[in-house]
Amino acid sequence: MTWSWEYLPSEEYVIGEAPPAFVAEVEKKADELVRAAEALYLDGTSYRGENPRSRTAHVSGGMFEFLTIVRHEQIYIVQVTYF
């Protein structure tokens, strides 16, 4: 398995009508978070600890909340706030 990210429950629900430039910033930061998680949890599928708590990532024009589910090797973006 390999690390990835996705919107939860769906892109339409989480992003809504945010401008494309802001969405690009969110997705760029999500890619960075995936690379960091890959380095921190080398084999997430065998991880037996607790998942990290939800966290906030700040990007130009806003922020977003995300969950890291280590055993799934997945980062879920659950809420986006555009200023």
DSSP file (Angstrom, degrees, kcal/mol; ACC not computed):
  #  RESIDUE AA STRUCTURE BP1 BP2  ACC     N-H-->O    O-->H-N    N-H-->O    O-->H-N    TCO  KAPPA ALPHA  PHI   PSI    X-CA   Y-CA   Z-CA
    1    1 A M              0   0    0      0, 0.0     2,-0.4     0, 0.0    44,-0.1   0.000 360.0 360.0 360.0 155.6    0.0    0.0    0.0
    2    2 A T        -     0   0    0     70,-0.1    41,-0.0    71,-0.1     2,-0.0  -0.972 360.0 -99.3-133.8 148.9    1.1    3.6   -0.5
    3    3 A W        +     0   0    0     -2,-0.4     2,-0.3    31,-0.1    71,-0.2  -0.313  49.9 152.1 -66.5 145.0    0.2    6.8    1.2
    4    4 A S  E     -a   74   0A   0     69,-1.2    71,-2.0    30,-0.0     2,-0.3  -0.926  30.6-129.2-156.1 178.9   -2.3    9.1   -0.4
    5    5 A W  E     +a   75   0A   0     -2,-0.3     2,-0.3    69,-0.2    71,-0.2  -0.937  22.2 170.3-134.7 160.1   -4.9   11.7    0.5
    6    6 A E  E     -a   76   0A   0     69,-2.0    71,-2.5    -2,-0.3     2,-0.3  -0.978  37.3 -96.3-159.5 164.5   -8.6   12.3   -0.4
    7    7 A Y  E     -a   77   0A   0     -2,-0.3     4,-0.2    69,-0.2    71,-0.2  -0.660  45.4-119.7 -84.0 141.6  -11.5   14.5    0.6
    8    8 A L  S    S-     0   0    0     69,-2.6    -2,-0.0    -2,-0.3    68,-0.0  -0.975  91.7  -0.5-129.7 118.3  -14.0   13.0    3.1
    9    9 A P  S    S-     0   0    0      0, 0.0     2,-0.3     0, 0.0    -1,-0.1  -0.954 134.9 -40.4 -86.6 -25.6  -16.9   12.6    2.4
   10   10 A S     >  -     0   0    0      1,-0.1     4,-2.3    68,-0.1     5,-0.3  -0.986  45.4-110.5-158.1 161.4  -16.4   14.0   -1.1
   11   11 A E  H  >>S+     0   0    0     -2,-0.3     4,-2.8    -4,-0.2     5,-0.7   0.918 117.3  52.5 -61.0 -44.1  -14.6   16.8   -2.9
   12   12 A E  H  >5S+     0   0    0      1,-0.2     4,-1.1     3,-0.2    -1,-0.2   0.893 112.3  45.3 -60.4 -41.1  -17.8   18.6   -3.7
   13   13 A Y  H  45S+     0   0    0      2,-0.1    -1,-0.2     1,-0.1    -2,-0.2   0.909 120.6  37.4 -69.9 -43.3  -18.9   18.5    0.0
   14   14 A V  H  <5S+     0   0    0     -4,-2.3    66,-0.6     1,-0.1    -2,-0.2   0.923 126.5  32.4 -79.4 -45.8  -15.5   19.6    1.5
   15   15 A I  H ><5S+     0   0    0     -4,-2.8     3,-1.3    -5,-0.3     2,-0.2   0.866  79.4 169.1 -82.3 -38.7  -14.4   22.2   -1.1
   16   16 A G  T 3<<S-     0   0    0     -4,-1.1    -1,-0.2    -5,-0.7    -2,-0.1  -0.433  70.4 -20.9  63.0-126.2  -17.7   23.5   -2.2
   17   17 A E  T 3  S+     0   0    0     -2,-0.2    -1,-0.2     2,-0.0    -5,-0.0  -0.065  88.8 147.4-110.0  31.5  -17.3   26.6   -4.3
   18   18 A A    <   -     0   0    0     -3,-1.3    -3,-0.0     1,-0.1     5,-0.0  -0.355  58.7 -93.3 -64.3 147.2  -13.8   27.6   -3.2
   19   19 A P     >  -     0   0    0      0, 0.0     4,-2.2     0, 0.0     3,-0.5  -0.284  30.5-118.0 -63.0 147.4  -11.7   29.3   -6.0
   20   20 A P  H  > S+     0   0    0      0, 0.0     4,-2.3     0, 0.0     5,-0.1   0.834 112.9  56.7 -56.3 -36.0   -9.5   27.0   -8.0
   21   21 A A  H  > S+     0   0    0      2,-0.2     4,-1.5     1,-0.2     5,-0.1   0.895 109.1  46.3 -65.2 -38.6   -6.3   28.8   -6.9
   22   22 A F  H  > S+     0   0    0     -3,-0.5     4,-2.3     2,-0.2    -1,-0.2   0.916 110.5  52.6 -68.3 -42.9   -7.2   28.1   -3.3
   23   23 A V  H  X S+     0   0    0     -4,-2.2     4,-2.5     1,-0.2    -2,-0.2   0.893 106.6  54.1 -59.1 -40.1   -8.0   24.5   -4.0
   24   24 A A  H  X S+     0   0    0     -4,-2.3     4,-2.1     1,-0.2    -1,-0.2   0.884 107.6  50.3 -62.3 -38.3   -4.6   24.1   -5.7
   25   25 A E  H  X S+     0   0    0     -4,-1.5     4,-2.3     2,-0.2    -2,-0.2   0.906 110.4  49.7 -65.3 -42.3   -2.9   25.4   -2.5
   26   26 A V  H  X S+     0   0    0     -4,-2.3     4,-2.3     1,-0.2    -2,-0.2   0.935 113.0  46.2 -61.1 -46.9   -4.9   22.9   -0.4
   27   27 A E  H  X S+     0   0    0     -4,-2.5     4,-1.9     2,-0.2    -1,-0.2   0.848 110.3  53.2 -68.4 -34.4   -4.0   20.0   -2.7
   28   28 A K  H  X S+     0   0    0     -4,-2.1     4,-1.6    -5,-0.2    -1,-0.2   0.924 111.4  46.2 -63.9 -44.3   -0.3   21.1   -2.8
   29   29 A K  H  X S+     0   0    0     -4,-2.3     4,-2.3     1,-0.2    -2,-0.2   0.875 109.3  55.4 -66.3 -37.3   -0.2   21.1    1.0
   30   30 A A  H  X S+     0   0    0     -4,-2.3     4,-2.0     1,-0.2    -1,-0.2   0.891 105.2  52.7 -62.1 -39.3   -2.0   17.7    1.1
   31   31 A D  H  X S+     0   0    0     -4,-1.9     4,-2.0     1,-0.2    -1,-0.2   0.899 108.7  50.3 -62.0 -40.3    0.8   16.3   -1.1
   32   32 A E  H  X S+     0   0    0     -4,-1.6     4,-2.2     1,-0.2    -2,-0.2   0.900 108.5  52.1 -63.8 -40.8    3.4   17.6    1.4
   33   33 A L  H  X S+     0   0    0     -4,-2.3     4,-2.4     1,-0.2    -1,-0.2   0.875 107.5  52.7 -63.9 -37.2    1.5   16.0    4.3
   34   34 A V  H  X S+     0   0    0     -4,-2.0     4,-2.4     2,-0.2    -1,-0.2   0.925 108.8  49.1 -63.2 -45.4    1.5   12.7    2.4
   35   35 A R  H  X S+     0   0    0     -4,-2.0     4,-1.6     1,-0.2    -2,-0.2   0.897 112.0  49.1 -62.5 -39.2    5.3   12.8    1.9
   36   36 A A  H  X S+     0   0    0     -4,-2.2     4,-2.0     2,-0.2    -1,-0.2   0.905 111.0  49.4 -66.2 -41.4    5.8   13.6    5.6
   37   37 A A  H  X S+     0   0    0     -4,-2.4     4,-3.0     1,-0.2    -2,-0.2   0.887 107.7  54.7 -66.2 -38.4    3.6   10.8    6.7
   38   38 A E  H  < S+     0   0    0     -4,-2.4    -1,-0.2     1,-0.2    -2,-0.2   0.887 111.4  45.2 -60.0 -39.1    5.4    8.3    4.4
   39   39 A A  H  < S+     0   0    0     -4,-1.6     3,-0.3    -5,-0.2    -2,-0.2   0.854 117.5  43.4 -73.9 -34.8    8.7    9.3    6.1
   40   40 A L  H  < S+     0   0    0     -4,-2.0     2,-0.7     1,-0.3    -2,-0.2   0.886 121.5  36.7 -79.0 -40.4    7.3    9.1    9.6
   41   41 A Y    ><  +     0   0    0     -4,-3.0     3,-0.7    -5,-0.2    -1,-0.3  -0.801  67.6 179.9-115.8  87.1    5.3    5.9    9.2
   42   42 A L  T 3  S+     0   0    0     -2,-0.7     2,-0.3    -3,-0.3    -1,-0.2   0.847  83.5  20.7 -60.7 -37.1    7.4    3.7    7.0
   43   43 A D  T >   +     0   0    0      1,-0.1     3,-1.3   -41,-0.0    -1,-0.3  -0.723  69.8 173.6-132.5  84.3    4.9    0.8    7.1
   44   44 A G  G X  S+     0   0    0     -3,-0.7     3,-1.5    -2,-0.3    29,-0.1   0.800  73.1  67.4 -61.7 -30.6    1.6    2.2    8.1
   45   45 A T  G 3  S+     0   0    0      1,-0.3    -1,-0.3   -44,-0.1    26,-0.1   0.766 104.7  43.3 -65.3 -23.6   -0.2   -1.1    7.6
   46   46 A S  G <  S+     0   0    0     -3,-1.3    -1,-0.3    24,-0.1    -2,-0.2   0.371  85.6 123.5-100.8   5.4    1.7   -2.7   10.5
   47   47 A Y    <   +     0   0    0     -3,-1.5    24,-0.0    -4,-0.3    -3,-0.0  -0.439  33.9 179.1 -67.6 135.7    1.3    0.4   12.8
   48   48 A R        +     0   0    0     -2,-0.1    -1,-0.1     2,-0.1     3,-0.1   0.373  46.7  94.4-121.2   1.8   -0.4   -0.5   16.1
   49   49 A G  S    S-     0   0    0      1,-0.2     2,-0.2     0, 0.0    21,-0.1  -0.149  85.5 -75.8 -83.2-176.0   -0.5    2.8   18.0
   50   50 A E        -     0   0    0      1,-0.1    -1,-0.2    20,-0.1     3,-0.1  -0.496  50.0-107.6 -77.8 151.5   -3.2    5.4   18.1
   51   51 A N        -     0   0    0     -2,-0.2    18,-0.1     1,-0.1    -1,-0.1  -0.474  42.0 -97.9 -72.5 149.9   -3.8    7.7   15.1
   52   52 A P        -     0   0    0      0, 0.0    16,-0.4     0, 0.0    -1,-0.1  -0.289  45.6-100.3 -61.7 155.2   -2.8   11.3   15.5
   53   53 A R        -     0   0    0      1,-0.2    15,-0.1    14,-0.1    13,-0.1  -0.268  52.0 -77.5 -69.1 164.3   -5.5   13.7   16.4
   54   54 A S        -     0   0    0     13,-0.1     2,-0.3    -3,-0.1    13,-0.2  -0.317  57.5-163.1 -61.5 149.8   -7.1   15.9   13.7
   55   55 A R  E     -B   66   0A   0     11,-2.4    11,-2.5    -3,-0.1     2,-0.4  -0.871  16.2-123.3-135.3 165.4   -4.9   18.8   12.8
   56   56 A T  E     -B   65   0A   0     -2,-0.3     2,-0.5     9,-0.2     9,-0.2  -0.927  17.3-163.9-113.0 134.4   -5.1   22.1   11.0
   57   57 A A  E     -B   64   0A   0      7,-2.9     7,-2.3    -2,-0.4     2,-0.4  -0.974  12.3-144.5-116.8 131.9   -3.0   23.1    8.0
   58   58 A H  E     +B   63   0A   0     -2,-0.5     2,-0.3     5,-0.2     5,-0.3  -0.799  23.2 171.1 -98.2 135.0   -2.7   26.7    7.0
   59   59 A V  E >   -B   62   0A   0      3,-2.2     3,-2.3    -2,-0.4     2,-0.3  -0.877  48.5 -69.4-133.1 166.6   -2.5   27.7    3.3
   60   60 A S  T 3  S+     0   0    0     -2,-0.3   -35,-0.1     1,-0.3   -34,-0.1  -0.406 122.7  12.8 -59.0 119.7   -2.6   31.0    1.5
   61   61 A G  T 3  S-     0   0    0     -2,-0.3    22,-3.3     1,-0.2     2,-0.3   0.430 133.2 -21.7  94.1  -0.4   -6.2   32.2    1.7
   62   62 A G  E <   -BC  59  82A   0     -3,-2.3    -3,-2.2    20,-0.2     2,-0.3  -0.974  65.9 -98.9 167.0-150.8   -7.4   29.8    4.4
   63   63 A M  E     -BC  58  81A   0     18,-2.3    18,-3.1    -2,-0.3     2,-0.3  -0.958  17.4-146.1-158.7 170.0   -6.9   26.6    6.2
   64   64 A F  E     -BC  57  80A   0     -7,-2.3    -7,-2.9    -2,-0.3     2,-0.4  -0.996  12.7-131.5-148.2 153.8   -8.1   23.0    6.3
   65   65 A E  E     +BC  56  79A   0     14,-2.7    13,-2.0    -2,-0.3    14,-1.3  -0.822  30.9 179.8-100.4 139.6   -8.7   20.2    8.9
   66   66 A F  E     -BC  55  77A   0    -11,-2.5   -11,-2.4    -2,-0.4     2,-0.4  -0.979  20.9-145.1-142.5 155.7   -7.3   16.8    8.2
   67   67 A L  E     - C   0  76A   0      9,-2.5     9,-2.8    -2,-0.3     2,-0.6  -0.931  10.5-148.6-115.6 141.4   -7.1   13.3    9.8
   68   68 A T  E     - C   0  75A   0    -16,-0.4     2,-0.8    -2,-0.4     7,-0.2  -0.958   9.4-170.9-110.5 116.7   -4.2   10.9    9.4
   69   69 A I  E >>> - C   0  74A   0      5,-2.8     5,-1.9    -2,-0.6     4,-0.6  -0.884   4.6-170.4-107.9 100.3   -5.3    7.3    9.5
   70   70 A V  G >45S+     0   0    0     -2,-0.8     3,-1.5     1,-0.2    -1,-0.2   0.908  79.4  52.4 -64.3 -47.8   -2.0    5.4    9.7
   71   71 A R  G 345S+     0   0    0      1,-0.3    -1,-0.2     2,-0.1    -2,-0.0   0.774 114.6  44.5 -63.6 -24.5   -3.2    1.8    9.1
   72   72 A H  G <45S-     0   0    0     -3,-0.5    -1,-0.3     2,-0.2    -2,-0.2   0.542 104.6-133.4 -89.3  -8.4   -5.0    3.0    6.0
   73   73 A E  T <<5 +     0   0    0     -3,-1.5   -69,-1.2    -4,-0.6     2,-0.4   0.947  63.9 131.1  50.5  52.6   -1.9    5.0    4.9
   74   74 A Q  E   < -aC   4  69A   0     -5,-1.9    -5,-2.8   -71,-0.2     2,-0.5  -0.990  52.3-155.0-140.2 140.0   -4.4    7.8    4.2
   75   75 A I  E     -aC   5  68A   0    -71,-2.0   -69,-2.0    -2,-0.4     2,-0.5  -0.980  18.5-158.1-112.8 127.2   -4.9   11.5    4.9
   76   76 A Y  E     -aC   6  67A   0     -9,-2.8    -9,-2.5    -2,-0.5     2,-0.7  -0.920   8.3-150.1-109.8 123.0   -8.5   12.7    4.9
   77   77 A I  E     +aC   7  66A   0    -71,-2.5   -69,-2.6    -2,-0.5   -11,-0.2  -0.829  24.5 169.3 -88.9 117.3   -9.3   16.4    4.3
   78   78 A V  E     +     0   0A   0    -13,-2.0     2,-0.3    -2,-0.7   -12,-0.2   0.664  57.2  20.4-109.3 -19.8  -12.5   16.8    6.2
   79   79 A Q  E     - C   0  65A   0    -14,-1.3   -14,-2.7     2,-0.0     2,-0.4  -0.972  56.5-165.9-153.6 136.8  -13.1   20.6    6.3
   80   80 A V  E     - C   0  64A   0    -66,-0.6     2,-0.5    -2,-0.3   -16,-0.2  -0.983   3.6-164.4-124.7 134.2  -11.8   23.6    4.3
   81   81 A T  E     - C   0  63A   0    -18,-3.1   -18,-2.3    -2,-0.4     2,-0.5  -0.973   5.3-167.2-120.3 119.3  -12.1   27.2    5.3
   82   82 A Y  E       C   0  62A   0     -2,-0.5   -20,-0.2   -20,-0.2   -21,-0.1  -0.904 360.0 360.0-107.1 129.2  -11.6   29.9    2.7
   83   83 A F              0   0    0    -22,-3.3   -21,-0.1    -2,-0.5    -1,-0.1   0.432 360.0 360.0 -92.8 360.0  -11.1   33.5    3.8
